[in-house]
Structures are given as C-alpha cells and as structure tokens.
Amino acid sequence: MQQIKIFKGIENDLNGLEAEVNGWLTQTGVEVISIFGNIAPQTSGGEAKSGGLSRSDFAPSDLLLVVHYRVPQV
C-alpha cells in the first residue's frame, strides 16, 4: 500500500529536520518511492537577519517535505 508522510520544519534548523526524516526512515523501514519538498519564504520587519541560510531581512523560511512510500508486505 502506498502512503505519504509529511514533515515540516524551518530553514534555520535543517539538521533537525534531516535527523527527524532519517530517524523515521530508519525506524519504519519503509520503501521510499519519492521525496519532494517546498520552501516558503516568510516576510518580517527589520529584525529577522539572524536566522536563515542567508543573512537577509527575511525570517527563516518554512520547509515542507513529503515522503511518498510503500509499506513492506509481510
């Protein structure tokens, strides 16, 4: 049976999102069909320069990853 799993995170915590996805993959042992994602920039007033991958006037972006997978047959 094919299913999806949705993960969300923020741009300045890429390592955390990566660890969450890799941990879930290891724990479940599912067969990945595909992984796709999206990054959605957030706007903010002048104090957001600290958090994203770049030092800009924008707050860290939201990240969305969707894992399309197949549950192994037993």
A tleap script that builds the chain and sets N, CA, C and O, in Angstrom:
source leaprc.protein.ff14SB
mol = sequence {
  NMET GLN GLN ILE LYS ILE PHE LYS GLY ILE
  GLU ASN ASP LEU ASN GLY LEU GLU ALA GLU
  VAL ASN GLY TRP LEU THR GLN THR GLY VAL
  GLU VAL ILE SER ILE PHE GLY ASN ILE ALA
  PRO GLN THR SER GLY GLY GLU ALA LYS SER
  GLY GLY LEU SER ARG SER ASP PHE ALA PRO
  SER ASP LEU LEU LEU VAL VAL HIE TYR ARG
  VAL PRO GLN CVAL
}
set mol.1.N position { 0.839 -1.168 0.000 }
set mol.1.CA position { 0.000 0.000 0.000 }
set mol.1.C position { 0.892 1.242 0.000 }
set mol.1.O position { 1.856 1.312 0.762 }
set mol.2.N position { 0.578 2.210 -0.843 }
set mol.2.CA position { 1.328 3.458 -0.901 }
set mol.2.C position { 0.711 4.490 0.038 }
set mol.2.O position { -0.511 4.585 0.159 }
set mol.3.N position { 1.573 5.260 0.698 }
set mol.3.CA position { 1.127 6.285 1.628 }
set mol.3.C position { 2.079 7.468 1.545 }
set mol.3.O position { 3.098 7.413 0.855 }
set mol.4.N position { 1.733 8.552 2.264 }
set mol.4.CA position { 2.628 9.699 2.363 }
set mol.4.C position { 2.845 10.043 3.830 }
set mol.4.O position { 2.014 9.744 4.688 }
set mol.5.N position { 3.971 10.672 4.093 }
set mol.5.CA position { 4.302 11.212 5.408 }
set mol.5.C position { 4.783 12.632 5.172 }
set mol.5.O position { 5.650 12.865 4.330 }
set mol.6.N position { 4.221 13.589 5.915 }
set mol.6.CA position { 4.560 14.994 5.753 }
set mol.6.C position { 5.404 15.454 6.938 }
set mol.6.O position { 5.057 15.219 8.096 }
set mol.7.N position { 6.508 16.108 6.627 }
set mol.7.CA position { 7.390 16.684 7.637 }
set mol.7.C position { 7.448 18.185 7.396 }
set mol.7.O position { 7.453 18.638 6.252 }
set mol.8.N position { 7.491 18.955 8.480 }
set mol.8.CA position { 7.663 20.394 8.315 }
set mol.8.C position { 8.738 20.885 9.263 }
set mol.8.O position { 8.942 20.329 10.342 }
set mol.9.N position { 9.415 21.928 8.845 }
set mol.9.CA position { 10.478 22.494 9.657 }
set mol.9.C position { 10.727 23.922 9.251 }
set mol.9.O position { 9.954 24.510 8.494 }
set mol.10.N position { 11.817 24.484 9.759 }
set mol.10.CA position { 12.194 25.835 9.371 }
set mol.10.C position { 13.632 25.838 8.877 }
set mol.10.O position { 14.440 24.984 9.241 }
set mol.11.N position { 13.920 26.800 8.055 }
set mol.11.CA position { 15.193 26.894 7.351 }
set mol.11.C position { 16.406 26.879 8.280 }
set mol.11.O position { 17.438 26.303 7.934 }
set mol.12.N position { 16.298 27.490 9.430 }
set mol.12.CA position { 17.475 27.559 10.301 }
set mol.12.C position { 17.644 26.316 11.170 }
set mol.12.O position { 18.517 26.295 12.037 }
set mol.13.N position { 16.828 25.276 10.959 }
set mol.13.CA position { 17.004 24.005 11.662 }
set mol.13.C position { 16.999 22.843 10.667 }
set mol.13.O position { 16.295 21.851 10.859 }
set mol.14.N position { 17.787 22.978 9.611 }
set mol.14.CA position { 17.853 21.918 8.607 }
set mol.14.C position { 18.360 20.605 9.190 }
set mol.14.O position { 17.874 19.534 8.826 }
set mol.15.N position { 19.331 20.682 10.091 }
set mol.15.CA position { 19.865 19.458 10.699 }
set mol.15.C position { 18.793 18.722 11.495 }
set mol.15.O position { 18.743 17.492 11.472 }
set mol.16.N position { 17.946 19.450 12.190 }
set mol.16.CA position { 16.868 18.830 12.957 }
set mol.16.C position { 15.858 18.130 12.061 }
set mol.16.O position { 15.421 17.018 12.358 }
set mol.17.N position { 15.486 18.789 10.955 }
set mol.17.CA position { 14.539 18.187 10.017 }
set mol.17.C position { 15.150 16.950 9.365 }
set mol.17.O position { 14.489 15.922 9.214 }
set mol.18.N position { 16.400 17.061 8.987 }
set mol.18.CA position { 17.099 15.922 8.381 }
set mol.18.C position { 17.151 14.740 9.354 }
set mol.18.O position { 16.899 13.600 8.961 }
set mol.19.N position { 17.472 15.008 10.605 }
set mol.19.CA position { 17.532 13.943 11.615 }
set mol.19.C position { 16.160 13.314 11.828 }
set mol.19.O position { 16.048 12.098 11.984 }
set mol.20.N position { 15.118 14.142 11.836 }
set mol.20.CA position { 13.759 13.615 12.015 }
set mol.20.C position { 13.361 12.688 10.872 }
set mol.20.O position { 12.829 11.602 11.103 }
set mol.21.N position { 13.621 13.120 9.637 }
set mol.21.CA position { 13.263 12.302 8.472 }
set mol.21.C position { 14.088 11.027 8.444 }
set mol.21.O position { 13.537 9.943 8.253 }
set mol.22.N position { 15.404 11.134 8.632 }
set mol.22.CA position { 16.253 9.945 8.613 }
set mol.22.C position { 15.910 8.980 9.744 }
set mol.22.O position { 15.943 7.765 9.552 }
set mol.23.N position { 15.584 9.506 10.910 }
set mol.23.CA position { 15.176 8.653 12.028 }
set mol.23.C position { 13.899 7.896 11.724 }
set mol.23.O position { 13.791 6.705 12.014 }
set mol.24.N position { 12.933 8.588 11.140 }
set mol.24.CA position { 11.667 7.944 10.787 }
set mol.24.C position { 11.891 6.858 9.735 }
set mol.24.O position { 11.322 5.770 9.828 }
set mol.25.N position { 12.725 7.158 8.729 }
set mol.25.CA position { 13.011 6.164 7.686 }
set mol.25.C position { 13.680 4.923 8.274 }
set mol.25.O position { 13.333 3.796 7.921 }
set mol.26.N position { 14.632 5.138 9.164 }
set mol.26.CA position { 15.338 4.022 9.794 }
set mol.26.C position { 14.394 3.204 10.669 }
set mol.26.O position { 14.410 1.974 10.634 }
set mol.27.N position { 13.583 3.889 11.442 }
set mol.27.CA position { 12.674 3.217 12.385 }
set mol.27.C position { 11.602 2.404 11.670 }
set mol.27.O position { 11.271 1.299 12.100 }
set mol.28.N position { 11.058 2.943 10.583 }
set mol.28.CA position { 9.942 2.272 9.923 }
set mol.28.C position { 10.364 1.255 8.879 }
set mol.28.O position { 9.650 0.284 8.632 }
set mol.29.N position { 11.533 1.474 8.256 }
set mol.29.CA position { 11.991 0.559 7.220 }
set mol.29.C position { 11.138 0.567 5.968 }
set mol.29.O position { 11.088 -0.432 5.251 }
set mol.30.N position { 10.460 1.684 5.687 }
set mol.30.CA position { 9.602 1.762 4.509 }
set mol.30.C position { 10.434 1.835 3.233 }
set mol.30.O position { 11.620 2.162 3.269 }
set mol.31.N position { 9.803 1.530 2.115 }
set mol.31.CA position { 10.426 1.663 0.803 }
set mol.31.C position { 10.026 3.019 0.236 }
set mol.31.O position { 8.853 3.247 -0.059 }
set mol.32.N position { 10.984 3.914 0.082 }
set mol.32.CA position { 10.702 5.260 -0.416 }
set mol.32.C position { 10.487 5.221 -1.921 }
set mol.32.O position { 11.301 4.676 -2.666 }
set mol.33.N position { 9.390 5.801 -2.349 }
set mol.33.CA position { 9.108 5.941 -3.782 }
set mol.33.C position { 9.644 7.275 -4.270 }
set mol.33.O position { 10.299 7.343 -5.310 }
set mol.34.N position { 9.367 8.338 -3.521 }
set mol.34.CA position { 9.901 9.656 -3.864 }
set mol.34.C position { 9.830 10.581 -2.650 }
set mol.34.O position { 9.065 10.354 -1.712 }
set mol.35.N position { 10.637 11.611 -2.697 }
set mol.35.CA position { 10.607 12.660 -1.683 }
set mol.35.C position { 10.612 13.988 -2.436 }
set mol.35.O position { 11.431 14.210 -3.328 }
set mol.36.N position { 9.689 14.858 -2.063 }
set mol.36.CA position { 9.686 16.192 -2.663 }
set mol.36.C position { 9.386 17.206 -1.587 }
set mol.36.O position { 8.895 16.861 -0.512 }
set mol.37.N position { 9.683 18.454 -1.878 }
set mol.37.CA position { 9.506 19.461 -0.856 }
set mol.37.C position { 9.283 20.845 -1.421 }
set mol.37.O position { 9.257 21.063 -2.633 }
set mol.38.N position { 9.125 21.775 -0.489 }
set mol.38.CA position { 8.883 23.159 -0.833 }
set mol.38.C position { 9.476 24.044 0.250 }
set mol.38.O position { 9.525 23.668 1.421 }
set mol.39.N position { 9.921 25.215 -0.153 }
set mol.39.CA position { 10.389 26.206 0.796 }
set mol.39.C position { 9.526 27.452 0.590 }
set mol.39.O position { 9.368 27.927 -0.535 }
set mol.40.N position { 8.974 27.972 1.678 }
set mol.40.CA position { 8.077 29.127 1.607 }
set mol.40.C position { 8.661 30.271 2.416 }
set mol.40.O position { 8.652 30.226 3.646 }
set mol.41.N position { 9.164 31.290 1.748 }
set mol.41.CA position { 9.762 32.413 2.459 }
set mol.41.C position { 8.741 33.144 3.331 }
set mol.41.O position { 7.568 33.265 2.980 }
set mol.42.N position { 9.217 33.619 4.462 }
set mol.42.CA position { 8.387 34.381 5.386 }
set mol.42.C position { 8.869 35.821 5.374 }
set mol.42.O position { 10.071 36.077 5.304 }
set mol.43.N position { 7.959 36.741 5.441 }
set mol.43.CA position { 8.352 38.144 5.492 }
set mol.43.C position { 8.274 38.637 6.918 }
set mol.43.O position { 7.484 38.149 7.727 }
set mol.44.N position { 9.114 39.621 7.209 }
set mol.44.CA position { 9.184 40.131 8.563 }
set mol.44.C position { 9.753 41.540 8.529 }
set mol.44.O position { 10.409 41.934 7.565 }
set mol.45.N position { 9.498 42.283 9.577 }
set mol.45.CA position { 10.103 43.597 9.717 }
set mol.45.C position { 11.576 43.449 10.059 }
set mol.45.O position { 12.006 42.320 10.295 }
set mol.46.N position { 12.349 44.461 10.101 }
set mol.46.CA position { 13.783 44.502 10.160 }
set mol.46.C position { 14.580 43.617 11.085 }
set mol.46.O position { 15.804 43.618 10.949 }
set mol.47.N position { 14.022 42.859 12.015 }
set mol.47.CA position { 14.829 42.138 12.989 }
set mol.47.C position { 15.117 40.688 12.623 }
set mol.47.O position { 15.613 39.953 13.477 }
set mol.48.N position { 14.847 40.246 11.442 }
set mol.48.CA position { 14.946 38.828 11.085 }
set mol.48.C position { 16.288 38.425 10.500 }
set mol.48.O position { 16.391 37.323 9.962 }
set mol.49.N position { 17.301 39.235 10.572 }
set mol.49.CA position { 18.566 38.960 9.883 }
set mol.49.C position { 19.340 37.776 10.431 }
set mol.49.O position { 20.337 37.383 9.825 }
set mol.50.N position { 18.941 37.201 11.519 }
set mol.50.CA position { 19.781 36.205 12.170 }
set mol.50.C position { 19.519 34.760 11.796 }
set mol.50.O position { 20.386 33.922 12.042 }
set mol.51.N position { 18.372 34.415 11.214 }
set mol.51.CA position { 18.034 33.012 11.247 }
set mol.51.C position { 18.130 32.164 10.022 }
set mol.51.O position { 18.216 30.945 10.169 }
set mol.52.N position { 18.124 32.691 8.820 }
set mol.52.CA position { 18.049 31.835 7.651 }
set mol.52.C position { 19.401 31.370 7.162 }
set mol.52.O position { 20.423 31.578 7.815 }
set mol.53.N position { 19.391 30.737 6.001 }
set mol.53.CA position { 20.638 30.297 5.388 }
set mol.53.C position { 21.466 31.494 4.951 }
set mol.53.O position { 22.695 31.437 4.921 }
set mol.54.N position { 20.793 32.557 4.619 }
set mol.54.CA position { 21.488 33.795 4.266 }
set mol.54.C position { 21.147 34.847 5.313 }
set mol.54.O position { 20.177 34.706 6.057 }
set mol.55.N position { 21.928 35.866 5.361 }
set mol.55.CA position { 21.685 36.959 6.300 }
set mol.55.C position { 20.895 38.046 5.579 }
set mol.55.O position { 21.477 38.992 5.049 }
set mol.56.N position { 19.579 37.910 5.558 }
set mol.56.CA position { 18.747 38.858 4.837 }
set mol.56.C position { 17.742 39.498 5.790 }
set mol.56.O position { 17.742 39.232 6.992 }
set mol.57.N position { 16.904 40.329 5.236 }
set mol.57.CA position { 15.868 40.992 6.028 }
set mol.57.C position { 14.647 40.101 6.222 }
set mol.57.O position { 13.624 40.573 6.718 }
set mol.58.N position { 14.723 38.850 5.851 }
set mol.58.CA position { 13.573 37.964 5.928 }
set mol.58.C position { 13.761 36.909 7.013 }
set mol.58.O position { 14.875 36.462 7.285 }
set mol.59.N position { 12.659 36.530 7.617 }
set mol.59.CA position { 12.690 35.475 8.627 }
set mol.59.C position { 13.012 34.138 7.968 }
set mol.59.O position { 12.842 33.994 6.757 }
set mol.60.N position { 13.479 33.148 8.752 }
set mol.60.CA position { 13.749 31.821 8.189 }
set mol.60.C position { 12.503 31.259 7.502 }
set mol.60.O position { 11.388 31.407 8.001 }
set mol.61.N position { 12.704 30.624 6.369 }
set mol.61.CA position { 11.600 30.080 5.586 }
set mol.61.C position { 11.064 28.795 6.190 }
set mol.61.O position { 11.779 28.062 6.874 }
set mol.62.N position { 9.792 28.536 5.923 }
set mol.62.CA position { 9.180 27.256 6.292 }
set mol.62.C position { 9.569 26.216 5.257 }
set mol.62.O position { 9.634 26.511 4.064 }
set mol.63.N position { 9.827 25.001 5.714 }
set mol.63.CA position { 10.164 23.894 4.825 }
set mol.63.C position { 9.104 22.812 4.947 }
set mol.63.O position { 8.594 22.546 6.035 }
set mol.64.N position { 8.782 22.199 3.837 }
set mol.64.CA position { 7.836 21.098 3.805 }
set mol.64.C position { 8.463 19.973 3.000 }
set mol.64.O position { 8.904 20.188 1.871 }
set mol.65.N position { 8.505 18.770 3.572 }
set mol.65.CA position { 8.977 17.587 2.857 }
set mol.65.C position { 7.867 16.548 2.878 }
set mol.65.O position { 7.253 16.294 3.914 }
set mol.66.N position { 7.623 15.958 1.731 }
set mol.66.CA position { 6.625 14.889 1.635 }
set mol.66.C position { 7.340 13.633 1.169 }
set mol.66.O position { 8.006 13.628 0.134 }
set mol.67.N position { 7.193 12.577 1.941 }
set mol.67.CA position { 7.775 11.282 1.599 }
set mol.67.C position { 6.646 10.394 1.095 }
set mol.67.O position { 5.698 10.106 1.826 }
set mol.68.N position { 6.752 9.965 -0.149 }
set mol.68.CA position { 5.811 9.022 -0.748 }
set mol.68.C position { 6.459 7.649 -0.618 }
set mol.68.O position { 7.550 7.421 -1.141 }
set mol.69.N position { 5.794 6.742 0.075 }
set mol.69.CA position { 6.433 5.473 0.399 }
set mol.69.C position { 5.472 4.299 0.267 }
set mol.69.O position { 4.258 4.461 0.146 }
set mol.70.N position { 6.061 3.129 0.294 }
set mol.70.CA position { 5.306 1.872 0.240 }
set mol.70.C position { 5.623 1.112 1.508 }
set mol.70.O position { 6.781 0.986 1.906 }
set mol.71.N position { 4.566 0.603 2.139 }
set mol.71.CA position { 4.731 -0.217 3.336 }
set mol.71.C position { 5.133 -1.623 2.882 }
set mol.71.O position { 4.460 -2.213 2.035 }
set mol.72.N position { 6.217 -2.163 3.433 }
set mol.72.CA position { 6.664 -3.507 3.039 }
set mol.72.C position { 5.582 -4.562 3.334 }
set mol.72.O position { 4.931 -4.530 4.378 }
set mol.73.N position { 5.416 -5.474 2.405 }
set mol.73.CA position { 4.477 -6.575 2.607 }
set mol.73.C position { 5.116 -7.647 3.476 }
set mol.73.O position { 6.282 -7.997 3.293 }
set mol.74.N position { 4.353 -8.156 4.407 }
set mol.74.CA position { 4.869 -9.197 5.302 }
set mol.74.C position { 4.393 -10.556 4.838 }
set mol.74.O position { 4.718 -11.569 5.458 }
savepdb mol mol.pdb
quit
